[in-house]
Amino acid sequence: MLKPKLLLLLILSAALVHLPGSAEARSVPKDRAYYESRGDIVWEVPTQDKFIALTFDDGPDAKLTPKILELLEKYDAKATFFVVGERVKRYPELVKKELAAGHEIGNHSYHHPAFETLSVNTIKNEMDQAQQVIYQTTGHKAVLFRPPGGVYNENIINLAKQNNMQLILWSWHQDTRDWSSPGVNKIVRKVLNNARNGDIVLMHDFVYRSSQTPEALKVILPELKKRGFSFVTVSELLTHKVSPKQHIEVNH
């Protein structure tokens, strides 16, 4: 049995820990929910509308990008291309073609390095160089940024904000892993089996020695269209955002 004085001290200690000004109360876990609630990062968009955003990373590519653009046009689909700066410099006409077709161009760094190994200044240079070449090529500045590999931290988030760009990732259930050439059927199943309103789908229009992504799109695009989905750019999708509470009410 604890003595009354000791018991009182334990009660007071527990109360102090949970006071509003205490360190524990001030520390908020900086997980997905934290960044999502602040609007720092977007993984997907809660919406009652049957909209999906297809995104393509790492391009442009002389082989895959034209095939993907042709399929998108066939199914009246708009998409977002997160381009790599050095590849924009190599294939400027493809980026112009993407924009002319009504697609969106996002910044995906200049050299596509591993951001987790870089200094803040190097990351800033990667963003700035990509912005510069996108602007020089298209006359437009990218308003969306996707870090290579989906790596993020406070510095990356702040640098994106300083460049007036929204940091965009992807729906966790819509990572097709097409970069690893998993097989056309696997890519198709990943998208079709998990399709929900407001999804942001991760695909690539540059995959070394692979044409699985356009082959998968030949199945994905008509099937989702048949289900009533419309394919929109990420920026368009963001305009249809509803509050999480509204989203829950609509879906129940």
Secondary structure, 3 states (H helix, E strand, C coil): CCCHHHHHHHHHHHHHHCCCCCHHHHCCCCCHHHHHHHCCEECCCCCCCCEEEEEEECCCCCCHHHHHHHHHHHCCCCEEEEECHHHHHHCHHHHHHHHHCCCEEEECCCCCCCHHHCCHHHHHHHHHHHHHHHHHHHCCCCCEECCHHHCCCHHHHHHHHHCCCEEECCCHHHECCHHHCCCHHHHHHHHHHHCCCCCEEEEECCCCCCCHHHHHHHHHHHHHHHCCCEECCHHHHHCCCCCHHHHHHHCC
